[in-house]
Amino acid sequence: MAISVGSAPPGLTLVGVGPGDPELVSVAALRAIRAAAVVAYPVAREGGEGMAAAIAAPWLEPGQRRLPLLFPMVPEAAPRIAAWHAAADALAAEVAAGQAVVLLCEGDGSLFASSSYVLLALRQRHPHCALRVIPGIPAVCAAAAAASSAGIPWPLALQSEALLIRPTPDGAAELESLLEQAAGAATVLALLKLGQRWRWVRPLLERRGLLPNALFAQRVGWPDQLVTPAVAVPPEERPYFSLLLIRQGWPPVLP
Ligand SMILES: C[S@@+](CC[C@H](N)C(=O)[O-])C[C@H]1O[C@@H](n2cnc3c(N)ncnc32)[C@H](O)[C@@H]1O
């Protein structure tokens, strides 16, 4: 694909780069990345590499300027709001200076992503900044595909089923009630931010007889990907990049 660095017109493009495997970047994403003069990406600490930047690394060009944007992962609101505002201001300043800028987002930029806050901050603070959004493959879809590829068919939703993508609840009572609601409403659950919660989530699922219905997925798309029936994963802390799919029933009409 012969696209020269900086050949895109001035503007900001939010680019979803998928969950880990650089091959899962879309053609549109690849074109936007290649044509950018400035490549921005989230980092959780000063000097950090950034997940999205690591995913897109094979597609970056030496002539592109890197712009790491610090989004601290802290519970307090003030530092997070300040970071979103600072990121929006920095990106808008690059665009105002005539640059073609991409902001890389892990997975899809509309799902629990820093780029969504940047999008909101931009609309508020720099409403005239030229902006485009390119979707990416969410980790949940990549996990289902990886399971199906491994011989564990995992359609996310069929017929009148619902799919609920949300963070794993913080406590057992909340998860119990979520499981009951999901069972009653034919809802498949996709629980993100599983990591340290797996310690208590696993015994809870086992007590309810739900372990055979659950799929565990960790670092999907990375060389050390682990996608396996949840029963195979001991109740220990897992990495932040892990999720759980729970299907408590199937529609009546199936092949
Ligand atoms: C802040 S959310 C980002 C979601 C992302 N924007 C997407 O579209 O998938 C982070 C959570 O997504 C899940 N996640 C993201 N990438 C993952 C991966 N490669 N493997 C497993 N889970 C992942 C994990 O549950 C993690 O805690």
The ligand as an SDF file (V2000), in Angstrom:
LIG
                    3D

 27 29  0  0  0  0  0  0  0  0999 V2000
  -10.8000   -0.3030   28.7100 C   0  0  0  0  0  0  0  0  0  0  0  0
  -11.5340   -1.7730   28.0700 S   0  0  0  0  0  0  0  0  0  0  0  0
  -11.1380   -1.5870   26.3590 C   0  0  0  0  0  0  0  0  0  0  0  0
  -12.0800   -2.3120   25.4370 C   0  0  0  0  0  0  0  0  0  0  0  0
  -11.6860   -2.1150   23.9820 C   0  0  0  0  0  0  0  0  0  0  0  0
  -11.8870   -0.7360   23.5790 N   0  0  0  0  0  0  0  0  0  0  0  0
  -12.4520   -3.0430   23.0360 C   0  0  0  0  0  0  0  0  0  0  0  0
  -13.0860   -2.5650   22.0850 O   0  0  0  0  0  0  0  0  0  0  0  0
  -12.3980   -4.2520   23.2250 O   0  0  0  0  0  0  0  0  0  0  0  0
  -10.3710   -2.9310   28.6190 C   0  0  0  0  0  0  0  0  0  0  0  0
  -10.9820   -4.2860   28.8900 C   0  0  0  0  0  0  0  0  0  0  0  0
  -11.2980   -4.8900   27.6540 O   0  0  0  0  0  0  0  0  0  0  0  0
  -10.9460   -6.2580   27.6790 C   0  0  0  0  0  0  0  0  0  0  0  0
   -9.8770   -6.4800   26.7000 N   0  0  0  0  0  0  0  0  0  0  0  0
   -9.3360   -5.5700   25.8760 C   0  0  0  0  0  0  0  0  0  0  0  0
   -8.4140   -6.1460   25.0810 N   0  0  0  0  0  0  0  0  0  0  0  0
   -8.3740   -7.4440   25.4010 C   0  0  0  0  0  0  0  0  0  0  0  0
   -7.6420   -8.5470   24.9160 C   0  0  0  0  0  0  0  0  0  0  0  0
   -6.7420   -8.4170   23.9350 N   0  0  0  0  0  0  0  0  0  0  0  0
   -7.8730   -9.7580   25.4760 N   0  0  0  0  0  0  0  0  0  0  0  0
   -8.7840   -9.9010   26.4600 C   0  0  0  0  0  0  0  0  0  0  0  0
   -9.5080   -8.8820   26.9570 N   0  0  0  0  0  0  0  0  0  0  0  0
   -9.3110   -7.6620   26.4380 C   0  0  0  0  0  0  0  0  0  0  0  0
  -10.4650   -6.5820   29.0860 C   0  0  0  0  0  0  0  0  0  0  0  0
  -11.5740   -7.0510   29.8320 O   0  0  0  0  0  0  0  0  0  0  0  0
  -10.0040   -5.2340   29.5830 C   0  0  0  0  0  0  0  0  0  0  0  0
  -10.0890   -5.1450   30.9870 O   0  0  0  0  0  0  0  0  0  0  0  0
  1  2  1  0
  2  3  1  0
  2 10  1  0
  3  4  1  0
  4  5  1  0
  5  6  1  0
  5  7  1  0
  7  8  2  0
  7  9  1  0
 10 11  1  0
 11 12  1  0
 11 26  1  0
 12 13  1  0
 13 14  1  0
 13 24  1  0
 14 15  1  0
 14 23  1  0
 15 16  2  0
 16 17  1  0
 17 18  1  0
 17 23  2  0
 18 19  1  0
 18 20  2  0
 20 21  1  0
 21 22  2  0
 22 23  1  0
 24 25  1  0
 24 26  1  0
 26 27  1  0
M  CHG  2   2   1   9  -1
M  END
$$$$
